Structure formats: C-alpha cells, structure tokens
Amino acid sequence: MSNLPEDWKLFQGDNRKPHDAIVSLPDAPPWRPFGRDPNPGVSRRKRRGETFQAQPEEIEMVNAALYLRRPLLITGKPGTGKSSLAYAVAQELKLGEVLYWPITTRTTLKDGLYTYDAIGRLQEVKQSEARGDYTEDPQKIADYITLGPLGTALLESPAPRVLIIDEIDKSDIDLPNDLLTIFEEGRFEIPELARLEKDSDDSNQKPDQIEVKVRTAYIDEAETTYTEKKVKLRGGRITCQEFPLVILTSNGERDFPPAFLRRCLRLNMRDPDRVQLERIIKAHLEHCNLSDIEVSELIDSFLKRRDKGREQLSTDQLLNALFMIIRQRDWVGDEKESLLDHLLAPLDRLLEVKPKERASEPKNK
C-alpha cells in the first residue's frame, strides 16, 4: 500500500511512514523566486517593480520628486506597494540597482553612510608590524571601508540613483533629524579618509589628490551599476552630482518633526480598487482567468471585507489565496474555506482558530 498522500496536502501529520510526496511540490509563486537566481532577495523586489501598477497621484509625486530633487515620504498600509514604486521607477528610467536601507530602532545615520572595520584594520597593522613590513598606505585604510546604501546613493552620477529608506517610522527619534543635513547638502565626509590630509607627509601631494578605492553597496550583477562595485574617492569626501531619488516608506506608526516633513514631498498610497487589483493579478498570475466565477467571487469577498468590513488586508494576501485556488485541486469538505480564512486573516487582529475534525474521521454522534 502506498504511503503517498492522495490529495493536495503533501504533509498529512498522521504519523504515516516517511514518503516521497515532496517531489511533486509544484513551482513556487512567481513572486517567490527562490532557487532560480543567485540573488533571490534582489530579484523578488525587482519583480515587484516589474508588476507594479501605478496610480495617477503616485506618478505625479514621483515626477515632482525628480524635478524638485526632494525625498518622497510614502505612507500607506502594508502591502500597498510603497517599495515596489521605487523599483518600477528604476526599471522604466534605467537607473540601475535600487539601493535598499532597512531601518530598525538601532539604525544610525552612519550605518547608511558607511562602515569601517576598525578591528580588522588594527589586526592587519599589528601583523604588519610583527613582520616588519608595515607601511603607511591610504589604500590599506580604504580596504576596510564600505559605503552604505545612503553613502552609495550620494556618489557622483549623471543620473539620479534610487534609494529606498524602508520603514523610517521604526527609527530612533533622532534619525529623521540627522538626515536633514544630508538631504539639504547632498554630501558627507568619511573621517578615516579625510584625516589623511593631516597625516600626509608628502608636500608635493595635496590632500584632495589622495585617491583611494572603496566598496559600495551595489550587489546586483545584472545591473549596469554593478560596474561601480568599487569607486575612487579623493580626500574622503562624497558630494552628489544629481540628488538621488530617495523614497522613504512609513506604515504611519509615528509622526515626524515639521523640519523633516518640510524637506520631503509626501504621498499616501491608497488601496487598489477592483480595476487595479485585476491588473495586478494578471501581472502576477498570467494564467488566472478573472472571469472564472470562483476567482471573481474571491475578489468580491476580498474587497467587501477590506472596504466595507474595514479589515486590514494586503494585496499579496489575495495573490496567495488565488495562487492556491486556481490550481484546480480537489478540496475535501470545507477545507478550501478554512484555508482561505487563514490566508485572508486581517493583519490588525489575532487569528481565531476553531478546532476542526479531520475529514477522514467520522463525526461523533
């Protein structure tokens, strides 16, 4: 007798003998491209840009940010496409890799500008002194410096670079204020390199002629910006030639100081309506038949719960649900309804789970 499951569930959880049902696991959803490329995180975010469906006010504010050289602060519910907008802009305007800076409560301005491995540099100096071959070389210091996403975005470039500062509302209270000078001046200095001016003994070489190479935050080999994985710096100073397109995302969990808001353009992303939802679904699920009654009813239910029921639901929850039901599996009893309840659980409340009997077990009389 075979131990393979007969329905869509690969895992049965009934203590049966180990089996090989995992070999029948279908391809992953197109928005979860693990195993198909060396950079799944980057590719996943890029695909969101490729399938993003922009609304008129979003198009207007992106263009305003480009013209005015101002950061764009975007608020909206989770899953409305705040980050995806940046990838859509970068793809259409051929602006290269989107630099990504995720924010936590511990993030500081320096984290976004650059990092310096002082311990690694100290160990190298001690080893060189022990061997007796230590020399004062600016490049040896630069080898331990890596520009962060914000620092890389400010590098000279004939076209704006694109930077996402993700979930700025999770930052320490000081970070928005610390960003003000950067947003206004578009430049910063790396002290570990700038101090070479004072330490230089070569009277024939001016401090700003001391040139070194440092690593940048670019990691996507498929983009043209990967050629700037390492760049030359003079004097430890970075000044942008074109102010980057900076998109700051916020879930609206906190207020920002007026001085910070004055320096940003603001956009509130609204939930997509049915027409936009259908465009998003077709972009992600090419073989999804929107006229299918089951699909149409699921979209109707999603919109009713989100708009009239005021439940906090995200578009990717709907995509997950559609991906499961359009596979034409044989459902047993009410397992489809139960699965959809879990996949479309409101994000702003705990999921209430009622115990269910196994479909294969007889009900107690």
N, C-alpha and C positions, 0 to 999 in steps of 0.2 A: 504493500500500500504506500502511495506517495505521501511525503510529508510537506509537499508544496502547498501554499495557500491557494484556494480556488477563486477568491475574489480579489479586489484591488489592493487590499491591505497585505503588504509584504510581511510585516511583523504581526503575529497573532496573539502573542502573550499568553498562551495556554499550556506552556511547558512541553510543547511538542519537541521532537528531535530536531537538532540543527539541520537547516536545509539551505538550498542554493537559490532561493527566490530573489535575492538581491541582484542576480544577473539580469533580471527582467526590469530593473529600475529604468524608467524612460529618461529621455534627455531632460536636462534642467530647464526651468523657465528662461527665456532669453535675457531677462534682467538679472540672472544669477549665473554668469558665465564661468564658473569655476572649472579649471582643468583644460580650458581651451586656449589660454594665453598665459604668459609669464607674469602678467600684472593684473590680476582679476579685479582688485580694488579700483585701479585707474580705469580699466575697461568698463566696469559697471557704471561708474559715474559718467563716463563719456557717452555710453549708450543712453543714459537718461537725457543727455543733451540732444542726441540724435532723434529721440522720440518725443521731445518736449513740444507742447502745443501752446504757444504764447498768446496771451490776451492783449487787447489793444493798449490798455494802460501800462502793461509791462513793457511793450515795445517802445512806447513813448518815453518812459522813465529811463530805460537803458540808453536810448539815444541822447537824452538830456544829460545823463551822467558822462557820456563820452564827450559831448560838446563842452560841458562846463568843467570837466576834469574834477569831478566830485565823487566821493564814495556814495554808494547806493545802499541804504539800510532797508532791508526787506523783512517785514514781519508777516506772519501767517501761521496757520495750523500745521502740524507735522504732516508731511506728505503732499503739500500743495505745490512742490517743485521749486522751492527757493534756490537750492543749489543747482538744480538742473538748468535754470535760466542761464547761469554763467557758462555752462558747457555748450548750450545752444548758441550763445553769442560767439564764443571762441571758435566753434566749428564753422559758423557761417562767415565770419570775418577773417578766418585763417590766422588766428592769433596764437596758435601753438598750445602747449600744455597749460591747463588750468592749475595754478598753484593753490594748494589746499592747506589751510591752517585751522585745525580744530581747536576750540577753546574750552578750557576747564577752569575750575576755581583757582588752580595753581599756576595758570599761564601768566607769564610776564611779557612785557614788550620785547625784552632781549631774546626771548625764545623765538619770536617771529623774525627778528633781525639776523641773528647769527648765533652759533655756538662755538666755544673754544675749549678744546680738550686740554686743559692746563696740566692735568695729571700725566697724560700721555707725553706731552712736551717735556715735562720735568724728568720723566723716566728716560727719555731719549738723551737729554743733556747729561744726566748722571752717567749713562752708559758711554757716551762720547768722551766725557772727562776721564772715565776709568781707562778707556783705551788710549787716551792721549791724543785724540784726533778731533777735538772739539773746535769748531769754527763758528763765528758769528755770521749766520746766513739768514736774511729775512724770509727766504722761501721756506726754510725749515719751520718757522713760526706759522706761516700761512698754510702749511700742510695740515695743521691741526685746527683750522678754521673752516666752518661750513656755513654758508649763508642759509638763513631760514626762508620760509615762503614769502614773508613781507620784504626781507632784505633782497631776495632774488627779484621780486616784482619791481623794485626801485632801480634795478640796473638800467644803464642806458640802452635804449631801443628805439628804432624809428617808428614803431607802432606800440600802442599800449599793451602791456602784459595783463593777464587776467588773474585775479586773486580772490579766492573765497575765504572770508574770515567767518567760520561756521559757529553758530550759536554763541554770539557775542554776549547774550544776556546771561550766560553762565559764568562770565568772567568775574574776577575780583573787582571791587568797586573802583579801583584806581586805573584799570587798564583803558577804559574809554578815554579818560583824561590824558593818559600817557600817549595815546595815539594822535592827539590833537596836533602836536608839533610836526609829526611825520606827515600828517595829511596836509598841513599848511605849507611846509617847506620841501617835501619830497626828497629829503636827503638825510643821511646819518653817517656816523663815523665809527670805525672799528678801533677802539683804543689800543689793542695789542699791536696793530699795524701802524697806527698814527704815531705812537710813541717812538717808532724807529727814526722819526725826524730828529728827536733829541739825541738818540743814541748813535746816529750816523757819524763816523769819523772821517768819511770821505768828503773833503772840502770841495772836490770837483763835481760831486753829485748832489743836486738839490733834493731835498726831502720828497717833493712831489714827483720826482723821477724814479723813486724806488718802486719798482714794479714787481708784483708777485701774482701767482695764480691761486685762486681759491675755488673750492667746490660750491656748487649751487644746489638748489632744491629740486632741480629738474630730474625726473627719473623715467619718463615715458620715452622709450627708444623709438616709438613710431612717429613722434612729433619732431618737427624741424627744430624746435627749441632744445632738443637733446644735444645739439652741437655745442650748446652753452653749458654743458655739464660742469665745465671748468672755465672760469673767466679771469682776465687780467685786471688787476686793480693797481692804481697809483696812489700812494700816500694814505691808504686806508680809508678813503672817502668814497661814498657812493651817492650820486645825485641823478635822479631820473631825468631822462630826456623827454619822454612822454609819460604823464601821470598814468599809472595803471588803472584799469577798470577794477575797482575794489567793490566786491559785493559782500556786505555783512548780513548774515542771517540771524533772525531772532524769532523765538516762539512766543514773544510777548510776555515773558515771565517777570520782567522788571522794567522800570523806567530808566531813561538815560538823562544825564545833565543837559540843560539847554545849550551850553557851549559846544557839546558834542553833536547834538542834533542840528545846530546851526551850520555845521560843516558837512553835513550829509544831506543827500536827497533821500526822500522816504517813499516807500511803496508798501502797501498792504495787499498781499496776494489773496484773492478770494477763491473759494472753492469752484472747480469747473462745473458748468451746467451740463445738461444732457448732451448737447451737440459736441461740446469739447470732450466730454467723457468718451463718447463714441469715437472721436478722432484719436484719443489716447489709446483706447482699447485696440483699434485697428493698427496703430503704430507698433504696439507691443505684441499683439496676438493676431498675426496676419490671417490665420485661418478661422478666426472667430466669426461666426455668422450672426450679425446683430439682429437679423430678422427672426432668428430662432426664438420660439416662444419662451423657452426656458431661460435663455440669455436675456431677453427683453424683460422678463419678469424679475430677474435678479437685479438688473439695473434699476428698474422701477422701485423695488424694495429698498435698495441702497439709497436712492435719492429721497425716498419718503422718510427713512429713518434719519438721514443726515440733515435734511432741510426742515421737515415738519416735526420730526421727533426730537430735533436738536441733539442728536447723538454725535459725538466726535468720532468721525470715521475718516480714514485716509484713502486716497485713490488706489494705492498699492494693495490695500486690503481687498478691494473689489477685483483687482487683477489676479490676486492669489485665488480668490473664490472662483472666478471664471476659468482660470487655468485648470482647476480641479474638475469642474462640472462638464467642460466641453470635451473631456477625454472619453465620453460615452461609456462610462463604466457601469457595471451592474450594481445598483445600490440595493441593500437589504433593509427592509423596514424603513425606519425614519433616520437611518444613518446619514443620508445626504443633508437633511435639515439640521441634524446635530452638528455636522462638520461645518456647515455654513454659519451656524450660530457662533461657533468658536472662531472662525476666520474673520467674521464681521463683528467681533466683540468691540464695543465702544472703548476708545482709548482713555477716556476720562473716568472710568469706573472699573472696579474689580469684576472679573467674570464669575458669574454664579453658575456653578456646575451641579447639575442634579444627577444622582447616580442612575445609570441605565442598566438594564439586564442585557446579557448577551443575546444576540438574535438567534443563536444556535441552541439556547437553553429554553426549556419550556417555562411558561409563566406559572407562578403558584396560583392554585385555585382557592 
